[in-house]
Amino acid sequence: MFIRLKQIGNIVGGGTPKTNIKGYWNGNIPWITPADLSGFTHVYISYGERTITELGLQSSSAQLLPAGTVLYSSRAPIGYVAIAANPVTTNQGFKSVIPIINNMSNYLYYCLIARTDEIIQRATGTTFKEISGSQMGEIIISLPPLDEQIRIYKRIDCLIKILLQIEESLN
């Protein structure tokens, strides 16, 4: 079965509290930017370089995303992907997907990696390309039953580990 992202999850943008208001920053809420994912090699992310306060969260368009949300950078650049290991917020450089079905985040993570070229093609903009939330929601992915999704992402994880071992041995 094939399905659009918007049918299996909520597409959520991020936001940035005003940087000149000290009370919005250095709190206990992780705030992720695409720069935090540059060179990031893990699947799960817990925190970025900066944090915001509850007041900063309330005063901006940032949203507290639950653990399991698939974070996807939507501009500058498009295509950085990670899964929130705990509740986090993001800046406006993300179109994150909160899956409506538990346990499908890992499968969705790999689907978005596989669909990045298509997502880039759907992006618009003159200074830099960006994928909108509505366009992100139109991305079509294959959706097997949940037990098959789990089998697929576990197999991909296994193959990636083998490839990394081969790469290490060649170096």
C-alpha positions as CSV (number, residue, x, y, z in Angstrom):
1,M,0.0,0.0,0.0
2,F,1.2,3.5,-0.8
3,I,0.2,6.5,1.3
4,R,0.9,10.2,1.7
5,L,2.9,11.5,4.7
6,K,0.0,13.7,5.8
7,Q,-2.1,10.5,6.2
8,I,0.2,8.9,8.7
9,G,1.6,11.8,10.6
10,N,1.3,15.5,11.5
11,I,3.7,17.7,9.6
12,V,5.0,20.3,12.0
13,G,7.2,23.4,11.4
14,G,9.4,25.0,14.0
15,G,10.3,28.4,15.2
16,T,12.8,30.7,16.8
17,P,12.2,32.8,19.9
18,K,13.5,36.3,19.7
19,T,17.2,36.1,20.2
20,N,17.6,39.4,21.9
21,I,15.4,38.4,24.8
22,K,17.6,36.5,27.3
23,G,14.6,35.0,29.2
24,Y,13.8,32.9,26.1
25,W,17.1,31.2,26.0
26,N,19.3,28.8,28.1
27,G,16.4,26.9,29.6
28,N,15.8,23.2,29.7
29,I,14.0,22.6,26.4
30,P,16.3,21.2,23.6
31,W,16.1,23.4,20.5
32,I,17.5,21.7,17.3
33,T,18.7,23.5,14.1
34,P,19.9,22.0,10.8
35,A,23.4,23.0,12.0
36,D,23.0,20.5,14.9
37,L,22.4,17.7,12.3
38,S,25.4,18.7,10.1
39,G,27.7,15.7,10.4
40,F,25.4,14.0,12.8
41,T,25.8,10.3,12.3
42,H,23.3,8.8,14.8
43,V,19.6,8.1,14.3
44,Y,18.4,9.6,17.6
45,I,19.1,13.1,18.9
46,S,18.4,14.4,22.4
47,Y,19.6,18.0,22.3
48,G,21.3,20.6,20.1
49,E,23.8,23.3,20.8
50,R,21.1,25.6,22.3
51,T,18.1,25.4,24.6
52,I,15.1,27.5,25.1
53,T,12.9,28.3,28.1
54,E,9.2,27.6,28.5
55,L,8.6,31.3,28.0
56,G,10.6,31.2,24.7
57,L,8.5,28.2,23.6
58,Q,5.3,30.1,24.3
59,S,6.4,33.3,22.6
60,S,7.4,31.7,19.3
61,S,6.1,29.3,16.7
62,A,8.4,26.6,18.0
63,Q,6.4,23.5,19.2
64,L,7.3,20.9,21.7
65,L,7.6,17.7,19.7
66,P,7.3,14.3,21.4
67,A,9.9,11.6,21.5
68,G,9.7,9.6,18.3
69,T,9.1,12.6,16.1
70,V,11.1,12.4,12.8
71,L,13.0,15.7,12.4
72,Y,13.6,16.6,8.7
73,S,15.5,19.7,7.7
74,S,13.4,21.5,5.1
75,R,15.9,24.2,4.0
76,A,19.6,25.1,4.2
77,P,20.0,22.2,3.5
78,I,17.1,19.9,2.8
79,G,17.4,16.3,3.9
80,Y,19.0,16.1,7.4
81,V,17.1,13.5,9.3
82,A,17.0,12.4,12.9
83,I,14.5,11.0,15.4
84,A,13.8,12.9,18.6
85,A,14.9,10.7,21.5
86,N,13.0,12.9,24.0
87,P,10.8,16.0,23.7
88,V,12.5,18.7,21.6
89,T,11.8,21.8,19.6
90,T,13.2,22.9,16.3
91,N,13.7,26.1,14.4
92,Q,11.8,27.0,11.3
93,G,14.3,25.0,9.2
94,F,12.3,21.8,9.8
95,K,9.2,20.0,8.6
96,S,9.0,17.3,11.2
97,V,6.7,14.3,11.2
98,I,4.9,13.2,14.3
99,P,3.7,9.6,13.4
100,I,0.1,8.8,14.4
101,I,1.1,5.2,14.9
102,N,3.7,4.3,17.6
103,N,6.8,2.4,16.6
104,M,6.9,3.6,13.0
105,S,9.5,6.4,13.5
106,N,12.5,4.2,12.4
107,Y,10.8,3.1,9.2
108,L,9.7,6.6,8.5
109,Y,13.3,7.8,9.1
110,Y,14.6,5.6,6.3
111,C,11.6,6.4,4.0
112,L,12.5,10.1,4.3
113,I,16.1,9.5,3.5
114,A,15.1,7.5,0.5
115,R,12.7,10.2,-0.7
116,T,15.1,13.2,-0.2
117,D,15.7,13.6,-3.9
118,E,12.0,13.9,-4.6
119,I,11.5,16.2,-1.7
120,I,14.3,18.5,-3.0
121,Q,12.5,18.5,-6.4
122,R,9.3,19.7,-4.8
123,A,11.1,22.5,-3.0
124,T,10.7,26.1,-4.2
125,G,12.5,29.3,-3.6
126,T,15.0,31.7,-5.2
127,T,17.6,32.4,-2.5
128,F,17.4,28.9,-1.1
129,K,15.1,26.0,-1.7
130,E,12.6,25.0,0.9
131,I,9.9,22.3,1.1
132,S,6.6,23.6,2.4
133,G,4.5,21.6,5.0
134,S,1.8,21.0,2.4
135,Q,4.3,19.7,-0.2
136,M,5.9,17.5,2.5
137,G,2.5,16.0,3.3
138,E,2.1,15.0,-0.4
139,I,5.2,12.8,-0.4
140,I,4.1,9.2,-1.1
141,I,5.7,6.3,0.8
142,S,5.2,2.6,0.8
143,L,3.4,1.5,4.0
144,P,3.7,-2.2,4.8
145,P,2.2,-3.6,8.0
146,L,4.0,-2.5,11.2
147,D,5.7,-5.8,11.8
148,E,7.1,-5.6,8.3
149,Q,8.2,-2.0,8.9
150,I,10.2,-3.2,11.9
151,R,11.8,-6.0,10.0
152,I,12.8,-3.6,7.2
153,Y,14.4,-1.0,9.4
154,K,16.2,-3.6,11.5
155,R,17.6,-5.1,8.3
156,I,18.7,-1.7,7.1
157,D,20.4,-1.0,10.5
158,C,22.2,-4.3,10.2
159,L,23.4,-3.6,6.6
160,I,24.6,-0.1,7.6
161,K,26.7,-1.6,10.5
162,I,28.3,-4.1,8.1
163,L,29.1,-1.2,5.6
164,L,30.7,0.8,8.4
165,Q,32.8,-2.2,9.4
166,I,33.9,-2.6,5.8
167,E,34.7,1.0,5.5
168,E,36.8,0.9,8.7
169,S,38.7,-2.1,7.6
170,L,39.5,-0.4,4.3
171,N,40.8,2.7,6.1
